[in-house]
Amino acid sequence: MMILNLLKKFVPNPILLKTQLFVRYAPRDLLDKILGETEPLIPPRRKIFIGGPEFRQIGDEFFGYFRRYGEIQPHHRILDIGCGIGRMSRPFVPFLDPARGSFEGFDIDQSGIKWCQEHYRQYPHFRFQRADIYNKFYNPAGRVQADQFTFPYPDASFDFAFATSVFTHMPSKATARYLRETARVLVPGGRALMTAFVWNPESQALVRQGRAKLPFREHGDLIVIDPNIPEDAIAIRQGDWDDAVRAAGLMPVGEVMWGSWCGRENFTSFQDMALLRKPA
């Protein structure tokens, strides 16, 4: 434990995280390769730096939400905000029409973007790019603040956009900026599906009762798990979320689909999900 604490103090978190993944999963990755149990669009376990090893299951789960709530079509232009290492992009490959549909993704992690660029080469309608955005946990050397970042796409470029496990690592000011940018790049009538940890009386009470899987606590203006690295996981007050959605010019479609993260017995997924629409 003492050695781990020293490493956390002196080694950047991204390096420490990926070293831990390598040590834990490299032997199993080697066995998969020997047995021929690898797939071209599923990274080896040691490279999956967020979301755990359930890469396929989570991607398929959310693709179902995208079809049901986002009403995606094969000719649509899709934006993955914070695409990571392609967990959500894989199910779109057989779905999108290569001649009319397209998929764009950006992320702050260089290794994830590089992996996607290399493994999606045979799908030219899938494009991925790095955004050098500061994040104390995932990209501590980033040059651009998230609350000042402009998505690298023209206005009205996409029919559907989504952000999974992105706002869960961002303070409310940055979340508000990303929602405004989402509205800008959506076509009129376009939809967006976003996940977050929404802090309201119900989730707050469940956390206090010790029923939550994530032990959030208030720390100044933030609601976090680790005050030393707030971006590891951040919850957003429901009032701040509602204000940011409204200021972005987006409209909620139905109610928030609540998650199980805080110990709810009735839920849709692990994180809370909000379906939004840009007015036509």
N, C-alpha and C positions, 0 to 999 in steps of 0.2 A: 504493500500500500504506500509506503514511504517513497519507493522508487517511482511509482505511478504518479504521485503528487509532484515529485521533482520534474518528471517529464512534462506534466501538464503546465508547469510553471515556465519551462524554458523551450519547449518544442511547440511550434505553431499547431493549432488544433487540426487543420486539414492533414498535415503530415502525420500527426499522432493517430488520427482516425484511420487513415489509409494503411498505416503500419499495423495497427491492431487487426484490420480486416485481412491483411495479407497473412499474418501469423495464424489467424483463426481458420481461414478458408483455403489457403493455397494447396494444402494436401488433397482436399476434396476436389478442387479444380483440376489438379493433375490426374486424379482418378477418373473424373468425368471425361477428360481428353483421351486417356488410354482406352476407356470403354466406348468411346464414340458417342457419348451422351451430351454433346454440346449442340447449341443452336446458334445460327449466325446473328440473330437479333436479340439474343439474351446474353448479357455480359457474364463473365465468370464471377462467382460470388465475391471474390476479393476486391472487385471493382465497384460493387454496388454500395455506394457510400451513404445512401439514405433510403429508409423504408424497409430495411432488412432483406432477407433472401426470398421473400414472397413476390418476386419480380413479376412473374407471369400472372399470378392470381390477382394482384392489385391492379395491374394494367387492364386485365379483362373485366374486373369489377367496374372500374371507372369508364371503360368503353361502353359498358351497358348504360351507365348514367348519361354519357354523352349522347347516345342514341335516343334514350327515353326523354330526357329533359332538354337537351340541346337541339334535338330534332335535326341532327347532322345528316347530310346527304353526300353521295359520292362525288358530286361536283363542287362541293364547298371548299373554301380556303380556310384552313385551320391554323390557329396560333396557340402554341404551347408556351406559356409564360413560366420560365423556370423549368426547362425540359430535363435537366439532370443528365442521366445517361440513357435516356430513351425509354423509360418505363411505360409511358403513355403512348408513345409513337408507334410501337410495334403492332398493336391491333389495327391501326389505320392502314397498314400496308395493303392487305387484301381488300380493304373497303373503298379507298379513294380511287377515283378514275384518274389514271396517270395523265390523260390528255386534258382534263378540265379541273380536277381537284389538286390541291397542294397542301403541304404541311410545313410550317415554319416553327422553329424552336430556338430559344436563346436561354443561356444560363451563365452563372458566374464561375462555374467550375470548368477549368480548361481541360482537365482529363476527360470529363464526361462528354464535352463537346467534341473533342478529338476522336473519342471512341465512336460517337454517332456519325461523324463525318466519314470515318473510314468504313463503317459497316453498312451505311445506307448509300454507298456510291452507285449501286445499280438502280437506285430509285431517285432519279434527278428531280422529281417533284417534292422530295423531302430535303429540306435545307436547315442547317444548324449553325449558330454563330455564338461566339463568346461575348459576354457583356462584362466589362471589368468594373463591377460594382462592389463597393466596400461592404463587407459583412464580417464582423469580428470573429465569428465562428468559421464560416466557410471560405471567406476571401479577405483576410485581414490586411492584405496589401492593395486592395482595390482602390482605384483612383477617382471613381465617381460615387457620390452619395445617392442612395436609392431614391430619396425624396426629390432629387434633381434629374433623375434619369429619364431620357426620352426614348421610347421604343424605336428601334431602327427600321421603321416601316412607314409608308405614306398613310394619309388619312383614308379611311374606308377601305382597308385592304383585306379584311377578313369577315367571313360569315359567322364564324364561331371561334371563341377564345376560351381558354381555361387556365386556371392556376391551382395546382394541387400541391399542398405543403409548401407554399411560398409565403403567404401572409402569416403563417404560423412562425415565421422567423423574422418578421419585420415590425417595427413600431408603427403606430397609427398614422403618423405623418407620411411615411413611405408608402403605406397601404393606400392612403388617399391619392397619392401621386400615381400609383400603378392603376388604380381604378379610373382616374381621369384619362390616362394613356390608353387603357383598354377601350373606353368609350370612343376615343379619337380614332382608333384604328378599326373599329367595327363599322360595318355598313349599317345604314338605318334599318332597324328591325332585327339586327344581329343579336345573338345571345352569348352569354358568358356564364360559365359555371366555376365558382370559386369556393375554396375550402378555407376554414379558419377555426380557431378556438375562440368562441364567442363567450365573453364574460358577462353573465346576467345573474339575477337573483337565484335562479334555479341552479346553474352550474356552480356559482359561488357557494351555495349551501351544501351541495354535494361534495365539493372539495373540502369544506370545513368538517364534514362528517367523516372524512377519510375514505370516501368511496371512489375517488378519482384515480385513474391510472397515471395521471400527470399531476404532481403536487404543486400547482401554481400558487404563487403568493404575490401580494402587492408589494412593489418596491418603487417608491416614488410615483412617477407617472406611469410606470410600466407594470405589467402583470407577467411574471416570469417564473421559471424554475430555478435558474442560476443567476443571481444578480451580477456575478463577475463576468458572465458571458450571456447577456440577455438574449442575443439572437439564437441561442440554442433552441429556445421555444418561447413564444410570446403569445399571450391571449389578448384579445382586443375587446374593450367594453362595447356592449351592444349599441349604446348611444353613439359612440365614435364611429362604429361600422355604419349605422344607418345614416349618419351625417355625411360620411364619405361617399356612400352610394348616391345619395341625393345630390351632393355637390358635383359629382362626376356626370350627372345628367343621365344616370341609369335608373331603370325601374325594376323593382323586385317582381319576379314571377312566382306567385304563391308565397308560402311561408318558408322560413329557413328550415332545412332538413337537418334535424339535430343529430349530433354524434354521440358515441358511447364513451368518449375520452374522460368525461367527468363522472361516469358511473350511472348514466341513465339506463333504465331498463328497456325503454322504447327508443329506437334509433334507426337511422338509415345506414350510416357508415361509422368509421372511427371518428373522423373530424366532422365538424359542422359544415354543411354545404348550402350555398346560396345560388339560386338561379336568377340571373339579371338579364335585362333586355334594353337595347338602345332604341328609343322611340323612332318609329318610322317617319 
